[in-house]
Every structure is written in C-alpha cells, then in structure tokens.
C-alpha cells in the first residue's frame, strides 16, 4: 500500500494528475487538480491511497495527510464512493464539513453531488465525534500562477470541465455560469474555487 510519492508533475487535467516517478507516470485522481498547476514540471510530494477492485486499480492523490485521512473517513460511509468523496473535498472548506457533521447539518452535506438526504444522514451517523483527530483546516494549497498565454475563458472552461468530472450536473453548472463570467480570476484554480462556493450557496 502506498503512503505518498515524490516525483515530477508531468500532466494536469480536469480530473487527474500524472506524476512521474522513476520513469513511470502514475495517474492520480484528485479533488482539484489545478491547485497543483504552479508546480508543473517540478518535483512534488503527494499523499496517495490505492483502491483495488476486480476491474481496476486506482490511485487517489491528496495535498496533505489530513486530506487523505478525511477521504478515508468519507469512503468508509455506506453510499459514499471515491468520486463523491473527492467532490466533497474539492470544496476546500474542510472545517465547514467537519462542523456540519458535528452539528447534524444534513442540509449542508446534500449540496454535494451524489449526496442525498439519506446519505447525508449516514455521514453524520458514521462520522460524528470521529473527526477530532483531524485538523479543521487544510494546509495551504498551491495555486496556479497567472499565465498571459491562457485566456480567462479557457481557465473558466477548464474549471467547468473539472466540476463535471466531480459529478456536478449540466443544470447546476448552467446556473452558476453567468456569475462565473463576471469573476476576474487569473487561473483555473481560482475559477474552480469560486464556482464551488457558488454551488454551495444553492
């Protein structure tokens, strides 16, 4: 079982990263790939969880150990798979997530894709009182540096693709797109973070 890997960040897509270690490129699915963009072509350390199924072996990546531990707690809940867990982590408001679980705020949890009322209640039931060992904030994550080559429209399109990969519906994205167009952001990461905040306000 992998704990973490250190290697060159060789590729960033809306749903995953590729990290080259010893000449081998590992595909890592992460909550927000664009947070790592400023480290493109540089060496990074990323925490890893390996999931083995009959039809696939998948690697999931995390910015720090707290994020990995929170992911493991989430996928231990019946009804929460890795994709739903990544969508929850992508909001970057992990303190808000822990608080919602501790205060029985199922309404907050149902704002995430793939989380209905029943699943939200299950999250509270399974995890309430069990997250005290985790920090309520995640260590500062890397932001994509502004690029004069990539247009704002391109950044926004990449952010929307990342949201689709996380499971948000076309209807949800259409609802926030007009507001997103008014945002003055300089990176895909900024657009993605803003979009997630807008989605959480529904």
C-alpha atoms as one frame of an Amber mdcrd trajectory, in Angstrom:
protein
   0.000   0.000   0.000   1.304   3.463  -0.915   1.575   6.277   1.649   2.946
   9.026  -0.594   5.067   9.535  -3.675   7.594  12.135  -4.708   8.117  12.831
  -8.379   7.794  15.269 -11.278   4.339  16.644 -12.019   4.122  15.935 -15.743
   0.430  16.410 -16.577  -2.646  18.199 -15.199  -6.187  17.502 -16.433  -9.650
  18.413 -15.078  -9.880  15.115 -13.168  -6.377  13.794 -12.545  -2.638  14.412
 -12.377   0.263  12.433 -13.777   3.325  12.208 -11.561   6.498  10.690 -12.986
   8.481   8.593 -10.516  11.494   6.634 -11.725  10.466   6.955 -15.355   6.903
   5.742 -14.716   3.918   8.110 -14.959   1.326   7.458 -12.246  -2.276   8.603
 -12.790  -3.655  10.164  -9.606  -7.281  11.246  -9.265  -7.515  14.327  -7.033
 -10.214  16.684  -5.765  -8.840  19.782  -7.527  -6.008  19.052  -9.961  -5.474
  22.719 -10.776  -4.298  23.545  -7.245  -1.049  21.821  -8.260  -0.613  23.670
 -11.581   2.017  26.090 -10.309   4.250  23.050  -9.693   4.007  21.749 -13.266
   7.258  20.060 -14.339   8.600  20.342 -10.776   9.048  17.725  -8.078   6.075
  17.381  -5.731   5.221  15.188  -2.755   1.664  13.891  -2.817  -0.104  11.538
  -0.415  -1.706   8.521  -2.059  -4.494   5.998  -1.486  -4.665   2.870  -3.652
  -8.100   1.353  -4.299  -8.235  -2.185  -5.685 -11.365  -3.567  -7.358 -11.986
  -6.545  -9.594 -11.914  -4.377 -12.708  -9.477  -1.608 -11.743  -6.609  -0.439
  -9.574  -6.923   3.294  -8.950  -4.699   5.822  -7.209  -6.103   8.885  -5.430
  -3.879  11.827  -4.512  -4.020  14.378  -1.689  -2.243  17.617  -0.871  -1.537
  16.566   2.718  -2.106  13.806   5.242  -5.199  15.426   6.793  -6.930  15.498
   3.423  -6.091  11.837   2.875  -7.411  10.846   6.294 -10.642  12.764   5.705
 -11.048  10.986   2.358 -10.615   7.604   4.067 -13.225   8.532   6.670 -15.679
   9.562   3.960 -15.345   6.414   1.847 -15.925   4.318   4.968 -19.510   5.618
   4.951 -22.089   3.474   3.155 -23.160   5.273  -0.028 -20.004   7.360  -0.390
 -17.598   6.219  -3.087 -14.247   7.761  -4.037 -15.784  10.093  -6.636 -18.289
  11.517  -4.142 -15.554  11.857  -1.527 -13.361  13.838  -3.952 -16.303  16.108
  -4.804 -16.800  16.816  -1.100 -13.091  17.523  -0.569 -12.942  19.825  -3.610
 -14.937  22.489  -1.785 -11.785  23.139   0.285 -13.979  24.080   3.261 -12.983
  21.096   5.344 -13.615  22.985   8.567 -17.186  23.610   7.385 -17.553  19.934
   6.513 -16.425  18.771   9.951 -18.688  21.351  11.600 -21.686  20.192   9.525
 -21.094  16.606  10.603 -20.708  17.543  14.273 -23.851  19.720  14.266 -26.093
  17.294  12.314 -26.340  19.737   9.381 -27.502  17.288   6.697 -28.636  20.201
   4.519 -25.027  21.331   4.069 -23.971  17.842   3.043 -26.713  17.402   0.421
 -25.222  20.273  -1.583 -22.506  17.928  -2.810 -23.088  15.815  -5.966 -24.131
  12.252  -5.238 -25.145  13.021  -1.644 -28.863  12.733  -0.968 -30.650  13.215
   2.342 -30.276   9.561   3.337 -26.549   9.517   2.574 -26.052  12.822   4.387
 -27.700  11.378   7.481 -25.472   8.308   7.181 -22.367  10.530   7.057 -23.433
  12.219  10.282 -24.292   8.897  11.923 -20.989   7.262  10.986 -18.564  10.158
  11.443 -19.927  12.392  14.198 -17.423  12.508  17.021 -14.794  10.669  14.986
 -13.061  13.596  13.274 -11.481  15.223  16.289  -8.011  13.982  15.362  -8.162
  15.797  12.044  -7.343  19.458  11.608 -10.353  21.583  10.715  -8.276  23.404
   8.152  -6.125  22.040   5.385  -2.612  23.255   4.828  -2.356  25.997   2.230
  -2.640  24.516  -1.213  -0.806  25.505  -4.321  -2.496  27.955  -6.648  -1.973
  28.204 -10.360   0.122  31.185 -11.353  -1.383  33.646 -13.764  -0.460  32.947
 -17.369  -0.525  35.591 -20.094  -0.893  32.841 -22.693  -4.073  31.177 -21.412
  -7.226  33.302 -21.655  -9.749  33.783 -18.865 -12.317  31.961 -20.994 -10.017
  28.950 -21.242  -9.481  28.943 -17.478 -13.227  29.045 -16.894 -13.851  26.215
 -19.385 -11.234  24.065 -17.630 -12.879  24.776 -14.278 -16.275  23.721 -15.620
 -14.756  20.508 -17.008 -13.261  19.787 -13.591 -16.685  20.277 -11.985 -18.239
  17.858 -14.477 -15.559  15.312 -13.553 -16.536  15.720  -9.900 -20.154  14.880
 -10.708 -21.909  18.245 -10.877 -24.762  18.261 -13.385 -25.040  20.414 -16.507
 -28.064  22.113 -14.919 -26.056  23.088 -11.837 -23.198  24.415 -13.946 -25.531
  26.379 -16.201 -26.986  28.051 -13.105 -23.637  29.443 -11.940 -22.011  30.118
 -15.322 -23.382  33.698 -15.707 -21.959  34.633 -12.297 -18.701  32.912 -13.084
 -18.278  35.021 -16.215 -18.263  38.133 -14.021 -15.365  36.862 -11.937 -11.949
  38.412 -12.506  -9.778  35.355 -11.992  -6.307  34.673 -13.375  -6.212  30.879
 -13.103  -8.315  27.753 -13.462  -7.845  27.088  -9.749  -9.389  30.467  -8.842
 -12.368  29.883 -11.143 -12.861  26.409  -9.692 -12.759  27.587  -6.088 -15.199
  30.406  -6.859 -17.543  28.042  -8.706 -17.582  25.630  -5.773 -18.528  28.455
  -3.419 -21.382  29.443  -5.750 -22.591  25.843  -5.916 -22.622  25.589  -2.129
 -24.975  28.585  -1.912 -27.866  26.843  -3.658
